Amino acid sequence: GDVTMTNAGVVTLASNSVVTADITDANVTTAKIADANVTLAKLGSTGKLASAYADAGTPASTVETTLFTTTLAASQLAADGESVRMVAYGTTAANTNNKTIKVYLGASGIAQNSTTTAPNGKNFKIVADVTRSGGTSSVEHVSIEFDGVAAEIDLSKAGTTWSNTNALAITGTNGTSSANDIIIKQVIVEYIK
C-alpha cells in the first residue's frame, strides 16, 4: 500500500512511506541540503541567516543610507515565539557631527540612537531581537551601545505580516556631508527556533 500506480503509469508514494532506514547516508549531500527549499525552520533548527563583514559607510551627504539589509523569507518565523537576532558592530568618525543610526523591520523604524546623537570616535554595538507574537505582530527589543556610554534600549511592538517577506535593515544618516561618519563593520543575523 506504500506505492500506487495508475493505468497511465503514474507512480505515487504514500505519505510517510520513506523512512530513515530507506535513505543511505551517502545520498544526503551538501548540495541537497543547500537547496533553497530546505530551510532552518523545516529542519527544526537555528542558525545563521545572513552576515556581512566588509565595511559599509555613509556617503558624503545627509541622506539616510542603507548600510546593511537582509530579507527574511515569507513565513521565516512560522510560529509564535520564534525569533530573529541581529548583532552589528561599527564605528563613528572622530568629530562632533550628528550621526543617526536606525534599525528597521520592514518599513517600520524600530530603534535609533536618540540619547547619543553625536558619538565622537566611538565603537558601537547593536543587538536587535525580533520575536513573532502573532501572524501579523511582533515584539522587538533593540539595544544600541557606544564605547563608555550606557546602552540605549528600545522595546516596541509592531504590525508585521509574517506570511510576507520582511526586510531587516540598518541605516545611517550624517548630520553633515562627511563620508564615513558611520561605518558598519560586521553583522550577523540568526534564526532562533
Secondary structure, DSSP 8 states (H G I E B T S, - for coil): --EEE-TT--EEE-TT-S-GGGS-GGGS-HHHHTSTT--HHHHT--EEEEEE-S-EE--SSSS-EEEEEEEE-TTSS-STT-EEEEEEEEEE-SS---EEEEEEETTEEEEE--S-SS--S-EEEEEEEEEEEETTEEEEEEEEEETTS--EEEEEEEE--TTS-EEEEEEEEESSS-TTSEEEEEEEEEEE-
